[in-house]
Amino acid sequence: MRKICVITGTRAEYGLLNCTMKAIEDAIDLELQIIVTGMHLSPEFGYTYKEIEKDGFVIDKKVEMLLSSDSTIGISKSMGLAMISFSEVFEDLKPDIVLVLGDRFEIFSAISAAMIARIPVAHCHGGETTQGLIDEPIRHSITKMSHIHFASTETYKNRIIQLGENPSSVFNVGALGIENIRKLTLLNKEEFEESIKMKLDAKFTFLVTFHPVTLENSSAKMQIQQLLKALEERDDIKVIFTKANSDTDGRIINSKIDEFVKKNPKKSIVFTSLGQLRYLSALQFVDAVIGNSSSGLIEVPSFNTATVNIGDRQMGRMKAKSVIDCLPEKESINSAIEKAVSLDFQESLKEVKNPYAQENSSECIVEVLRNVELDNLIKKRFYDLK
């Protein structure tokens, strides 16, 4: 049995990996190992490891690494603690392949430890760019420490090759989150309203997810204040907020959202985490998703729903025509929202094509993990473009 060790540190990351984890678990010749870390183990972020267990998965190891600080020093110390802890966990589990997704600092630490332990790494969603985030260099660094690559589009596949990875180890499998949309039985409107204890009875309903902006000039505090001012001026909306992640200044964003909801309880509600089912179900019923999350670019277009993408956090990512970019300023946000809910734009959404959509992502990944030759896999040669 080939042991495939999946590492997850956030609710969003687990939501994307869920179907692949099930496919690995169902494979008769693969053994699924699960390590949870980061925000999953934090009461501040809702102890989301419980969602993994609720889905029927057995967690093999829990790696505590988050210090109670979202400062740059606190996060750097958390990364160091994570690397120490993962080195011990890998020694115990002895996986044949480690499977990770994305670009977060928890995963960077885990993969650094795997590299030293000479464990092959399979990386999902490499080759993408987010020029407003520290995640950008982290993602590309993980790519260079990885040995198997599962890209979400042909463009990103080519970029991974451009980084010197051998084309024979790079596979375009589409975005993992799209598969979840097809396979999950989503809540109907009545069930969703009951699950969040709010009626979606306003003229417009917005889902807002706003995360820290680690490389932008204007601060997270300034940007979230501009967004909240834009929302506060409207009397014709209901707003569902999901809180920010554990990056630098995440707590500032969350405190401002809490203040807004306390001041506007009739038109807004906030969740630390909606969970995969409620989040994807919400995308059926909202008029627009507002914020700077990658989900607004990757999953939301599959629902033919508008996205108002604020600031530079997702700069460089491929975008469907349903995505409206705007500055992190109240006037620009207002203008983008007006466009998103306009009759002409809403009508145009019916024809939107998602550039990340592809069939059978999990099956493709499992097939590669099952058949890849492990001997000498970690001895990589830089692939030069002709």
C-alpha positions as a Markdown table, in Angstrom:
| # | Residue | x | y | z |
|---|---|---|---|---|
| 1 | Met | 0.0 | 0.0 | 0.0 |
| 2 | Arg | 1.5 | 3.3 | -1.1 |
| 3 | Lys | 1.0 | 5.9 | 1.8 |
| 4 | Ile | -0.3 | 9.3 | 0.6 |
| 5 | Cys | -0.1 | 11.9 | 3.3 |
| 6 | Val | -2.4 | 14.9 | 2.9 |
| 7 | Ile | -1.6 | 18.0 | 4.9 |
| 8 | Thr | -4.2 | 20.8 | 5.5 |
| 9 | Gly | -4.0 | 23.9 | 7.6 |
| 10 | Thr | -7.2 | 25.9 | 6.6 |
| 11 | Arg | -10.9 | 25.4 | 6.1 |
| 12 | Ala | -10.6 | 26.6 | 2.5 |
| 13 | Glu | -7.8 | 24.3 | 1.6 |
| 14 | Tyr | -9.6 | 21.3 | 3.1 |
| 15 | Gly | -12.7 | 22.2 | 1.1 |
| 16 | Leu | -10.6 | 22.0 | -2.1 |
| 17 | Leu | -8.9 | 18.8 | -1.1 |
| 18 | Asn | -12.0 | 17.0 | 0.1 |
| 19 | Cys | -12.9 | 15.1 | -3.0 |
| 20 | Thr | -9.3 | 14.1 | -3.7 |
| 21 | Met | -9.0 | 12.8 | -0.1 |
| 22 | Lys | -12.1 | 10.6 | -0.6 |
| 23 | Ala | -10.7 | 9.3 | -3.9 |
| 24 | Ile | -7.4 | 8.3 | -2.2 |
| 25 | Glu | -9.3 | 6.7 | 0.7 |
| 26 | Asp | -11.4 | 4.7 | -1.8 |
| 27 | Ala | -8.4 | 3.5 | -3.8 |
| 28 | Ile | -7.6 | -0.1 | -2.8 |
| 29 | Asp | -3.9 | 0.3 | -3.4 |
| 30 | Leu | -3.4 | 3.6 | -1.6 |
| 31 | Glu | -3.4 | 4.4 | 2.1 |
| 32 | Leu | -4.6 | 7.9 | 3.1 |
| 33 | Gln | -2.8 | 9.7 | 5.9 |
| 34 | Ile | -4.1 | 13.1 | 7.2 |
| 35 | Ile | -2.2 | 15.7 | 9.1 |
| 36 | Val | -4.0 | 18.8 | 10.2 |
| 37 | Thr | -2.3 | 22.0 | 11.4 |
| 38 | Gly | -2.6 | 25.8 | 11.5 |
| 39 | Met | -6.1 | 27.3 | 11.7 |
| 40 | His | -7.8 | 23.9 | 11.9 |
| 41 | Leu | -6.6 | 23.6 | 15.5 |
| 42 | Ser | -7.3 | 27.1 | 16.7 |
| 43 | Pro | -10.4 | 28.0 | 18.7 |
| 44 | Glu | -10.2 | 31.5 | 17.2 |
| 45 | Phe | -10.8 | 30.0 | 13.8 |
| 46 | Gly | -13.5 | 27.6 | 14.8 |
| 47 | Tyr | -11.6 | 24.3 | 15.4 |
| 48 | Thr | -12.3 | 23.4 | 11.8 |
| 49 | Tyr | -10.6 | 20.0 | 12.2 |
| 50 | Lys | -14.0 | 18.9 | 13.5 |
| 51 | Glu | -15.4 | 19.4 | 10.0 |
| 52 | Ile | -12.8 | 16.9 | 8.7 |
| 53 | Glu | -13.8 | 14.3 | 11.3 |
| 54 | Lys | -17.5 | 15.0 | 10.7 |
| 55 | Asp | -16.9 | 14.0 | 7.1 |
| 56 | Gly | -15.8 | 10.6 | 8.2 |
| 57 | Phe | -12.0 | 11.1 | 7.9 |
| 58 | Val | -9.5 | 9.8 | 10.5 |
| 59 | Ile | -6.9 | 12.4 | 11.4 |
| 60 | Asp | -3.5 | 10.7 | 11.9 |
| 61 | Lys | -1.6 | 13.7 | 13.4 |
| 62 | Lys | -2.4 | 17.2 | 14.7 |
| 63 | Val | 0.5 | 19.6 | 14.4 |
| 64 | Glu | 0.1 | 22.6 | 16.7 |
| 65 | Met | 2.1 | 25.5 | 15.4 |
| 66 | Leu | 0.0 | 28.8 | 15.5 |
| 67 | Leu | 1.2 | 31.2 | 18.2 |
| 68 | Ser | -1.4 | 33.7 | 19.5 |
| 69 | Ser | 0.0 | 36.5 | 17.2 |
| 70 | Asp | -0.7 | 37.6 | 13.7 |
| 71 | Ser | 2.4 | 39.9 | 13.5 |
| 72 | Thr | 5.2 | 39.2 | 11.1 |
| 73 | Ile | 7.4 | 38.0 | 14.0 |
| 74 | Gly | 4.6 | 35.7 | 15.3 |
| 75 | Ile | 4.1 | 34.1 | 12.0 |
| 76 | Ser | 7.8 | 33.6 | 11.4 |
| 77 | Lys | 8.0 | 31.9 | 14.8 |
| 78 | Ser | 5.0 | 29.8 | 13.9 |
| 79 | Met | 6.8 | 28.6 | 10.8 |
| 80 | Gly | 9.8 | 27.6 | 12.7 |
| 81 | Leu | 7.7 | 25.7 | 15.2 |
| 82 | Ala | 5.9 | 24.0 | 12.4 |
| 83 | Met | 9.1 | 22.8 | 10.7 |
| 84 | Ile | 10.3 | 21.2 | 13.9 |
| 85 | Ser | 7.0 | 19.5 | 14.5 |
| 86 | Phe | 6.6 | 18.2 | 10.9 |
| 87 | Ser | 10.1 | 16.7 | 11.0 |
| 88 | Glu | 9.0 | 14.5 | 13.9 |
| 89 | Val | 5.6 | 13.6 | 12.4 |
| 90 | Phe | 7.2 | 12.5 | 9.1 |
| 91 | Glu | 9.6 | 10.3 | 11.0 |
| 92 | Asp | 6.6 | 8.6 | 12.7 |
| 93 | Leu | 4.2 | 8.3 | 9.7 |
| 94 | Lys | 6.9 | 7.6 | 7.0 |
| 95 | Pro | 4.7 | 8.6 | 4.0 |
| 96 | Asp | 5.6 | 7.6 | 0.5 |
| 97 | Ile | 4.2 | 10.9 | -1.0 |
| 98 | Val | 3.1 | 14.1 | 0.7 |
| 99 | Leu | 0.2 | 15.8 | -1.1 |
| 100 | Val | -0.4 | 19.6 | -0.5 |
| 101 | Leu | -2.3 | 22.4 | -2.0 |
| 102 | Gly | -1.5 | 26.1 | -2.5 |
| 103 | Asp | 0.7 | 28.7 | -1.0 |
| 104 | Arg | 0.4 | 29.2 | 2.8 |
| 105 | Phe | 3.2 | 29.5 | 5.3 |
| 106 | Glu | 2.1 | 26.4 | 7.2 |
| 107 | Ile | 2.5 | 24.3 | 4.0 |
| 108 | Phe | 5.9 | 25.9 | 3.2 |
| 109 | Ser | 7.2 | 24.7 | 6.6 |
| 110 | Ala | 5.7 | 21.2 | 6.1 |
| 111 | Ile | 7.3 | 20.9 | 2.7 |
| 112 | Ser | 10.6 | 22.2 | 3.9 |
| 113 | Ala | 10.7 | 19.4 | 6.5 |
| 114 | Ala | 9.6 | 16.8 | 3.8 |
| 115 | Met | 12.4 | 18.0 | 1.5 |
| 116 | Ile | 15.0 | 17.4 | 4.3 |
| 117 | Ala | 13.4 | 14.0 | 5.0 |
| 118 | Arg | 13.7 | 13.1 | 1.3 |
| 119 | Ile | 9.9 | 12.5 | 1.0 |
| 120 | Pro | 8.5 | 13.2 | -2.5 |
| 121 | Val | 5.9 | 16.0 | -2.7 |
| 122 | Ala | 2.9 | 16.4 | -4.9 |
| 123 | His | 1.7 | 20.0 | -5.2 |
| 124 | Cys | -1.7 | 21.2 | -6.3 |
| 125 | His | -2.4 | 24.7 | -7.7 |
| 126 | Gly | 1.2 | 25.7 | -8.5 |
| 127 | Gly | 2.2 | 28.1 | -11.2 |
| 128 | Glu | -0.5 | 30.6 | -10.2 |
| 129 | Thr | 0.3 | 34.2 | -9.4 |
| 130 | Thr | -1.1 | 36.5 | -6.6 |
| 131 | Gln | 1.1 | 39.5 | -6.9 |
| 132 | Gly | -0.4 | 41.3 | -3.9 |
| 133 | Leu | 0.6 | 38.6 | -1.4 |
| 134 | Ile | 3.5 | 37.0 | 0.3 |
| 135 | Asp | 1.9 | 33.8 | -0.9 |
| 136 | Glu | 3.4 | 34.4 | -4.3 |
| 137 | Pro | 7.0 | 33.6 | -3.5 |
| 138 | Ile | 5.8 | 30.8 | -1.0 |
| 139 | Arg | 3.9 | 29.1 | -3.8 |
| 140 | His | 6.8 | 29.1 | -6.2 |
| 141 | Ser | 9.1 | 27.9 | -3.5 |
| 142 | Ile | 6.9 | 25.0 | -2.8 |
| 143 | Thr | 6.9 | 24.2 | -6.5 |
| 144 | Lys | 10.6 | 24.0 | -6.5 |
| 145 | Met | 10.6 | 21.7 | -3.5 |
| 146 | Ser | 7.9 | 19.5 | -5.1 |
| 147 | His | 8.3 | 16.6 | -7.5 |
| 148 | Ile | 4.8 | 16.1 | -8.9 |
| 149 | His | 2.6 | 19.0 | -10.0 |
| 150 | Phe | -1.1 | 19.3 | -10.4 |
| 151 | Ala | -1.9 | 22.5 | -12.2 |
| 152 | Ser | -5.4 | 24.1 | -12.5 |
| 153 | Thr | -5.0 | 25.4 | -16.1 |
| 154 | Glu | -2.8 | 24.9 | -19.1 |
| 155 | Thr | -1.3 | 28.3 | -18.6 |
| 156 | Tyr | -0.3 | 27.5 | -15.1 |
| 157 | Lys | 1.1 | 24.1 | -16.2 |
| 158 | Asn | 3.4 | 25.9 | -18.7 |
| 159 | Arg | 4.5 | 28.3 | -15.9 |
| 160 | Ile | 5.5 | 25.4 | -13.7 |
| 161 | Ile | 7.6 | 24.1 | -16.6 |
| 162 | Gln | 9.0 | 27.6 | -17.1 |
| 163 | Leu | 10.2 | 27.3 | -13.4 |
| 164 | Gly | 12.4 | 24.4 | -14.5 |
| 165 | Glu | 10.1 | 21.5 | -13.7 |
| 166 | Asn | 10.1 | 18.5 | -16.1 |
| 167 | Pro | 7.0 | 18.4 | -18.3 |
| 168 | Ser | 6.6 | 14.7 | -17.6 |
| 169 | Ser | 5.9 | 15.6 | -13.9 |
| 170 | Val | 3.4 | 18.4 | -14.6 |
| 171 | Phe | -0.3 | 17.6 | -15.1 |
| 172 | Asn | -3.3 | 19.9 | -15.9 |
| 173 | Val | -6.1 | 18.5 | -13.7 |
| 174 | Gly | -8.3 | 21.7 | -13.4 |
| 175 | Ala | -9.2 | 23.4 | -10.1 |
| 176 | Leu | -10.0 | 21.0 | -7.4 |
| 177 | Gly | -12.8 | 23.1 | -6.0 |
| 178 | Ile | -14.9 | 22.8 | -9.2 |
| 179 | Glu | -15.3 | 19.1 | -8.7 |
| 180 | Asn | -16.8 | 19.7 | -5.2 |
| 181 | Ile | -19.6 | 21.7 | -6.8 |
| 182 | Arg | -20.5 | 18.9 | -9.1 |
| 183 | Lys | -20.4 | 16.2 | -6.5 |
| 184 | Leu | -22.0 | 17.8 | -3.4 |
| 185 | Thr | -25.7 | 17.9 | -2.9 |
| 186 | Leu | -26.1 | 21.6 | -2.1 |
| 187 | Leu | -28.7 | 23.1 | 0.2 |
| 188 | Asn | -31.9 | 24.6 | -1.3 |
| 189 | Lys | -32.7 | 28.2 | -0.4 |
| 190 | Glu | -35.0 | 27.4 | 2.5 |
| 191 | Glu | -32.4 | 24.9 | 4.0 |
| 192 | Phe | -29.6 | 27.5 | 3.6 |
| 193 | Glu | -31.6 | 30.3 | 5.3 |
| 194 | Glu | -32.4 | 27.9 | 8.2 |
| 195 | Ser | -28.7 | 27.0 | 8.5 |
| 196 | Ile | -27.6 | 30.6 | 8.8 |
| 197 | Lys | -30.7 | 31.9 | 10.7 |
| 198 | Met | -31.2 | 34.7 | 8.2 |
| 199 | Lys | -33.8 | 35.3 | 5.5 |
| 200 | Leu | -32.4 | 36.4 | 2.2 |
| 201 | Asp | -35.3 | 38.8 | 1.6 |
| 202 | Ala | -33.5 | 42.0 | 0.7 |
| 203 | Lys | -33.3 | 43.3 | -2.9 |
| 204 | Phe | -29.7 | 42.1 | -3.1 |
| 205 | Thr | -27.6 | 39.6 | -1.0 |
| 206 | Phe | -23.8 | 39.7 | -0.9 |
| 207 | Leu | -21.3 | 37.1 | 0.4 |
| 208 | Val | -18.2 | 38.9 | 1.7 |
| 209 | Thr | -14.8 | 37.3 | 2.3 |
| 210 | Phe | -11.9 | 39.7 | 2.8 |
| 211 | His | -8.4 | 38.5 | 3.7 |
| 212 | Pro | -5.2 | 40.4 | 4.7 |
| 213 | Val | -3.2 | 42.2 | 2.0 |
| 214 | Thr | 0.3 | 41.3 | 2.9 |
| 215 | Leu | 2.2 | 43.1 | 0.1 |
| 216 | Glu | -0.1 | 46.1 | -0.7 |
| 217 | Asn | 0.7 | 49.7 | 0.2 |
| 218 | Ser | -2.6 | 50.5 | 1.9 |
| 219 | Ser | -3.2 | 48.6 | 5.1 |
| 220 | Ala | -5.7 | 45.8 | 5.7 |
| 221 | Lys | -7.4 | 48.2 | 8.2 |
| 222 | Met | -7.8 | 50.9 | 5.6 |
| 223 | Gln | -9.1 | 48.5 | 3.0 |
| 224 | Ile | -11.7 | 46.8 | 5.1 |
| 225 | Gln | -12.9 | 50.2 | 6.4 |
| 226 | Gln | -13.5 | 51.3 | 2.8 |
| 227 | Leu | -15.4 | 48.1 | 2.0 |
| 228 | Leu | -17.6 | 48.4 | 5.1 |
| 229 | Lys | -18.4 | 52.1 | 4.4 |
| 230 | Ala | -19.6 | 51.1 | 0.9 |
| 231 | Leu | -21.8 | 48.4 | 2.4 |
| 232 | Glu | -23.1 | 50.6 | 5.2 |
| 233 | Glu | -24.5 | 53.1 | 2.8 |
| 234 | Arg | -26.9 | 50.6 | 1.2 |
| 235 | Asp | -30.3 | 49.9 | 2.7 |
| 236 | Asp | -31.3 | 47.3 | 0.1 |
| 237 | Ile | -28.9 | 44.5 | 1.0 |
| 238 | Lys | -28.3 | 41.5 | 3.3 |
| 239 | Val | -24.6 | 40.6 | 3.8 |
| 240 | Ile | -23.1 | 37.3 | 4.9 |
| 241 | Phe | -19.5 | 37.7 | 6.1 |
| 242 | Thr | -16.9 | 34.9 | 6.5 |
| 243 | Lys | -13.9 | 35.9 | 8.6 |
| 244 | Ala | -10.3 | 36.4 | 7.5 |
| 245 | Asn | -7.5 | 33.8 | 7.9 |
| 246 | Ser | -4.5 | 33.9 | 10.2 |
| 247 | Asp | -2.2 | 36.0 | 8.0 |
| 248 | Thr | -0.7 | 39.3 | 9.2 |
| 249 | Asp | -3.5 | 41.7 | 10.3 |
| 250 | Gly | -6.2 | 39.1 | 10.0 |
| 251 | Arg | -7.5 | 40.0 | 13.5 |
| 252 | Ile | -7.9 | 43.7 | 12.5 |
| 253 | Ile | -10.2 | 42.7 | 9.6 |
| 254 | Asn | -12.2 | 40.4 | 11.8 |
| 255 | Ser | -12.7 | 43.0 | 14.6 |
| 256 | Lys | -13.9 | 45.6 | 12.0 |
| 257 | Ile | -16.4 | 43.0 | 10.6 |
| 258 | Asp | -17.7 | 42.2 | 14.1 |
| 259 | Glu | -18.2 | 46.0 | 14.7 |
| 260 | Phe | -20.1 | 46.3 | 11.5 |
| 261 | Val | -22.4 | 43.3 | 12.2 |
| 262 | Lys | -23.1 | 44.5 | 15.8 |
| 263 | Lys | -24.1 | 47.9 | 14.4 |
| 264 | Asn | -26.1 | 46.4 | 11.5 |
| 265 | Pro | -27.7 | 43.2 | 12.9 |
| 266 | Lys | -30.8 | 43.3 | 10.7 |
| 267 | Lys | -28.8 | 43.3 | 7.4 |
| 268 | Ser | -25.6 | 41.4 | 8.2 |
| 269 | Ile | -24.3 | 38.2 | 9.8 |
| 270 | Val | -20.8 | 36.9 | 10.3 |
| 271 | Phe | -19.3 | 33.4 | 10.5 |
| 272 | Thr | -15.8 | 32.3 | 11.5 |
| 273 | Ser | -16.4 | 29.5 | 8.9 |
| 274 | Leu | -19.4 | 28.6 | 6.8 |
| 275 | Gly | -18.0 | 25.2 | 6.0 |
| 276 | Gln | -17.8 | 23.8 | 2.5 |
| 277 | Leu | -21.5 | 22.8 | 2.1 |
| 278 | Arg | -22.9 | 26.1 | 3.3 |
| 279 | Tyr | -20.4 | 28.2 | 1.5 |
| 280 | Leu | -21.0 | 26.5 | -1.9 |
| 281 | Ser | -24.7 | 26.5 | -1.3 |
| 282 | Ala | -24.6 | 30.3 | -0.6 |
| 283 | Leu | -23.1 | 30.9 | -4.1 |
| 284 | Gln | -26.4 | 29.8 | -5.6 |
| 285 | Phe | -28.4 | 32.5 | -3.9 |
| 286 | Val | -26.2 | 35.6 | -3.6 |
| 287 | Asp | -26.1 | 38.4 | -6.2 |
| 288 | Ala | -22.4 | 38.9 | -5.8 |
| 289 | Val | -19.4 | 37.7 | -3.9 |
| 290 | Ile | -17.3 | 40.6 | -2.7 |
| 291 | Gly | -13.8 | 40.7 | -1.3 |
| 292 | Asn | -10.3 | 39.4 | -2.4 |
| 293 | Ser | -10.5 | 35.6 | -1.9 |
| 294 | Ser | -9.3 | 33.2 | -4.6 |
| 295 | Ser | -12.7 | 31.5 | -4.4 |
| 296 | Gly | -14.2 | 34.5 | -6.1 |
| 297 | Leu | -12.1 | 33.8 | -9.2 |
| 298 | Ile | -12.0 | 30.0 | -9.1 |
| 299 | Glu | -15.3 | 28.6 | -7.8 |
| 300 | Val | -17.8 | 31.4 | -8.0 |
| 301 | Pro | -17.8 | 31.7 | -11.9 |
| 302 | Ser | -19.2 | 28.1 | -12.0 |
| 303 | Phe | -22.4 | 29.4 | -10.4 |
| 304 | Asn | -22.7 | 32.2 | -13.0 |
| 305 | Thr | -22.5 | 34.6 | -10.1 |
| 306 | Ala | -20.7 | 38.0 | -10.1 |
| 307 | Thr | -17.5 | 38.6 | -8.2 |
| 308 | Val | -16.3 | 42.0 | -7.1 |
| 309 | Asn | -12.5 | 41.6 | -6.7 |
| 310 | Ile | -11.0 | 44.3 | -4.5 |
| 311 | Gly | -7.4 | 45.4 | -4.7 |
| 312 | Asp | -4.2 | 43.5 | -5.8 |
| 313 | Arg | -4.4 | 40.4 | -3.7 |
| 314 | Gln | -5.4 | 38.2 | -6.7 |
| 315 | Met | -3.5 | 40.2 | -9.3 |
| 316 | Gly | -2.1 | 37.9 | -11.9 |
| 317 | Arg | -4.7 | 35.1 | -11.7 |
| 318 | Met | -6.8 | 34.1 | -14.7 |
| 319 | Lys | -10.3 | 35.5 | -14.4 |
| 320 | Ala | -13.7 | 34.7 | -15.9 |
| 321 | Lys | -15.8 | 37.6 | -17.4 |
| 322 | Ser | -17.9 | 37.4 | -14.2 |
| 323 | Val | -15.1 | 39.1 | -12.2 |
| 324 | Ile | -15.1 | 42.8 | -11.8 |
| 325 | Asp | -11.8 | 44.3 | -10.5 |
| 326 | Cys | -11.9 | 47.5 | -8.4 |
| 327 | Leu | -9.6 | 49.6 | -6.2 |
| 328 | Pro | -9.8 | 49.2 | -2.4 |
| 329 | Glu | -11.6 | 52.6 | -2.2 |
| 330 | Lys | -15.2 | 53.2 | -1.3 |
| 331 | Glu | -16.2 | 54.9 | -4.6 |
| 332 | Ser | -14.5 | 52.2 | -6.7 |
| 333 | Ile | -16.1 | 49.4 | -4.7 |
| 334 | Asn | -19.5 | 51.1 | -5.0 |
| 335 | Ser | -19.1 | 51.4 | -8.7 |
| 336 | Ala | -18.1 | 47.7 | -9.1 |
| 337 | Ile | -21.1 | 46.6 | -7.0 |
| 338 | Glu | -23.5 | 48.7 | -9.1 |
| 339 | Lys | -22.1 | 47.1 | -12.2 |
| 340 | Ala | -22.4 | 43.6 | -10.7 |
| 341 | Val | -26.1 | 43.9 | -9.8 |
| 342 | Ser | -27.1 | 45.7 | -13.0 |
| 343 | Leu | -29.5 | 43.9 | -15.3 |
| 344 | Asp | -27.2 | 43.9 | -18.2 |
| 345 | Phe | -24.3 | 42.3 | -16.2 |
| 346 | Gln | -26.6 | 39.8 | -14.5 |
| 347 | Glu | -27.9 | 38.8 | -18.0 |
| 348 | Ser | -24.3 | 38.4 | -19.3 |
| 349 | Leu | -23.5 | 36.0 | -16.4 |
| 350 | Lys | -25.6 | 33.3 | -18.1 |
| 351 | Glu | -22.9 | 32.9 | -20.7 |
| 352 | Val | -19.8 | 32.9 | -18.4 |
| 353 | Lys | -17.3 | 30.1 | -18.8 |
| 354 | Asn | -15.0 | 29.1 | -15.9 |
| 355 | Pro | -11.4 | 28.8 | -17.1 |
| 356 | Tyr | -10.6 | 26.5 | -14.2 |
| 357 | Ala | -13.3 | 23.9 | -14.9 |
| 358 | Gln | -12.3 | 20.4 | -15.9 |
| 359 | Glu | -13.7 | 16.9 | -15.4 |
| 360 | Asn | -12.5 | 14.2 | -13.0 |
| 361 | Ser | -9.7 | 16.1 | -11.2 |
| 362 | Ser | -9.5 | 13.6 | -8.3 |
| 363 | Glu | -9.4 | 10.6 | -10.5 |
| 364 | Cys | -6.6 | 12.1 | -12.5 |
| 365 | Ile | -4.6 | 12.9 | -9.3 |
| 366 | Val | -5.1 | 9.4 | -7.9 |
| 367 | Glu | -4.0 | 7.8 | -11.1 |
| 368 | Val | -0.7 | 9.7 | -11.1 |
| 369 | Leu | -0.1 | 9.0 | -7.4 |
| 370 | Arg | -0.8 | 5.3 | -7.9 |
| 371 | Asn | 1.6 | 4.9 | -10.9 |
| 372 | Val | 4.4 | 7.4 | -10.5 |
| 373 | Glu | 7.8 | 5.8 | -10.2 |
| 374 | Leu | 9.2 | 6.7 | -6.8 |
| 375 | Asp | 12.8 | 5.5 | -7.3 |
| 376 | Asn | 15.0 | 8.6 | -7.9 |
| 377 | Leu | 12.0 | 10.9 | -8.0 |
| 378 | Ile | 13.6 | 13.3 | -5.5 |
| 379 | Lys | 16.7 | 13.6 | -7.7 |
| 380 | Lys | 15.4 | 16.5 | -9.9 |
| 381 | Arg | 17.1 | 18.1 | -12.8 |
| 382 | Phe | 16.4 | 21.6 | -13.9 |
| 383 | Tyr | 14.4 | 21.5 | -17.1 |
| 384 | Asp | 15.7 | 24.2 | -19.5 |
| 385 | Leu | 13.3 | 25.7 | -22.1 |
| 386 | Lys | 14.6 | 25.2 | -25.7 |
